[in-house]
C-alpha cells in the first residue's frame, strides 16, 4: 500500500498527440508519438505499444493520459520522455486511457 502523498508524486497529465509514426527499431511493435502537454510542459515524445487497436493516423489529435515525471528511457535509438497509460488486456494489447471529453492539454489527473 502507498499513502496519498506517494500517489501525488506520480504526475499524470492529459496531452494531445501531434504526430505518430511506426517504430521499426522497437523489440515489440510500437509507435513513436509526439504529445503536446500544454505551455507548462511543452511537447514530449513517447514510445507506446498500442499497435493492436490504433494506427498512426487514428492517434493524431487524440487526447491521452501519460506519466510525465519519469526519467527519460532509452528504447533502441529513441528516448521516451513520458509513459502513455492504458489497461493491458490478457493478450498484451493496450487500450489507451483518455478523458470522457476534451480538456486543456496539461490538465493534471489526481
N, C-alpha and C positions, 0 to 999 in steps of 0.2 A: 504494500500500500504506500502511496505517496500522499503528502499533505497538499493543501491547496496552494501554498507558496511555491512548492516544487512544480506544480502544474502551470502556474503563471510564468515560469521560466521558459516554457515552450511557446514561442511566438508564432502562432498560426495566423496567416493573413490571406485575404482574397486578392487575386490578381487576374488579369485578362491575358490570354495567350495571344501574342502578337505574331509569332512565327512558329511553325512546327515543321520538322524535317526528319526523315529516316536517319537512324544512327547505325550505319553498317559496321562500325568497329566494336559495338557492344557485344558482349558474350551472349546475352539473351535479347530477343527482339525488343527494340526501344525506339523512342523518338527523342530528339533534342527539341526543347521548347524554350522560346524567349517569352518571358512573362512580365507584364507591367504591374508593379505593386504600388503605383502612385508616386507623388512627388517626394515623399519622405524616404522611401526605399529604392525607388527607381526600377530599372529593369534587371531581372536575374535570369540566368539560364538553368535549366533542369533537364536531366535525363530521366525519362519515365517509361516504364514497361507497361504501356497502355495500348498495345497494338491489337489486342483481341477485339475491342469494340470501337476503336477510333481510327481515323486516318489523319494525316497531317491537315487535310482540307477541313475536316469536321472539328478539329481542335482550335483553329484560328477563330478569334473573337469569343471563345467560350471562357467563362469565369471558372476558376479552380481555387481550391484551398491548398496552401502549402506551408510547411515549416520554413521560416526564413532566417532562423538564427543558429543553424548548424554550421560547422566549418565546411569550407568547400571540400568536395570529394572528387578525386580523380577517377574517371571511368574511361579506360583506354586512353585516347588522346584528348579527352574532354574534361573540363571541370564543371561539375554540377554545383550550383550555388544555393539551391533550395530543394526541399523534398515535397513533391506533389503528393497529396494524400488521396486515398481511396480504399474501400474494402477490397480485400483479396479473396476471391472465390476459391472453393476447394480445388479447382483445376489450375489455379495460379493466375487466372486472368484478373484484371483490376478494373473496377468501375470508379470513375472519377468522383471525388467528393466536391460538391458545388453548393451554391446557395439556392434557395427556393425562388428568389427574384434577384435582379441585378442590384448590386450595391457598389459604392465607390471603391476603386482599387486601393488596396492598403488597409481596408477595414479589418480590424483585429477580431479573431474568433476567441471567445472566452467567457 
